[in-house]
Amino acid sequence: MQAEVNADACTGCGLCVSLCEDVFEMDGDIAVVQLNPIPENLAAAVRDAAESCPVEAISVIET
């Protein structure tokens, strides 16, 4: 699986980083994905981050 952050939608709240800092990081005021593809051991945390994003800026792409 892979993850993407829509920079236009991201509000920079940092929730994704707090839920899965191994995959997401802040680049200024925008969250970015630092690890693709997502390792299986982090998949659940990435899905949780995507579902928890208040502006639905995170997309999960199943490969």
C-alpha positions as CSV (number, residue, x, y, z in Angstrom):
1,M,0.0,0.0,0.0
2,Q,1.0,3.6,-0.4
3,A,-0.2,6.9,1.1
4,E,-0.5,10.4,-0.2
5,V,-1.3,13.7,1.4
6,N,-3.2,16.3,-0.6
7,A,-1.2,19.4,0.2
8,D,-4.1,21.7,-0.9
9,A,-6.4,20.1,1.7
10,C,-4.0,19.6,4.6
11,T,-4.4,22.0,7.4
12,G,-1.3,21.0,9.2
13,C,-3.0,19.8,12.4
14,G,-0.3,17.1,12.8
15,L,-2.7,14.4,13.9
16,C,-1.3,12.0,11.3
17,V,2.2,12.5,12.6
18,S,1.1,11.8,16.2
19,L,-0.7,8.6,15.0
20,C,2.1,7.3,12.8
21,E,5.4,9.3,13.0
22,D,7.2,6.5,11.1
23,V,5.3,7.4,7.9
24,F,4.2,11.0,8.3
25,E,6.2,14.2,9.1
26,M,5.5,17.9,9.0
27,D,7.1,19.9,6.2
28,G,6.4,23.4,7.5
29,D,2.7,23.6,7.9
30,I,1.9,20.6,5.6
31,A,2.1,16.9,6.4
32,V,4.1,14.7,4.0
33,V,4.6,11.0,3.5
34,Q,8.2,10.1,4.2
35,L,7.9,6.3,3.5
36,N,6.3,4.6,0.5
37,P,5.5,1.8,0.1
38,I,4.1,1.4,3.5
39,P,5.4,-1.6,5.4
40,E,2.8,-4.1,6.5
41,N,3.5,-3.5,10.2
42,L,2.6,0.2,9.8
43,A,-0.5,-0.3,7.5
44,A,-3.1,-0.2,10.3
45,A,-1.6,3.0,11.7
46,V,-1.6,4.7,8.3
47,R,-5.3,3.6,7.7
48,D,-6.1,5.0,11.2
49,A,-4.4,8.3,10.3
50,A,-6.3,8.6,7.0
51,E,-9.6,7.9,8.7
52,S,-8.9,10.3,11.5
53,C,-7.7,13.2,9.3
54,P,-10.3,16.0,10.0
55,V,-10.1,17.3,6.4
56,E,-9.7,13.9,4.6
57,A,-6.4,14.9,3.1
58,I,-4.8,11.4,3.3
59,S,-5.4,8.9,0.6
60,V,-4.5,5.2,1.0
61,I,-3.8,3.3,-2.2
62,E,-3.9,-0.4,-1.9
63,T,-1.4,-2.1,-4.2
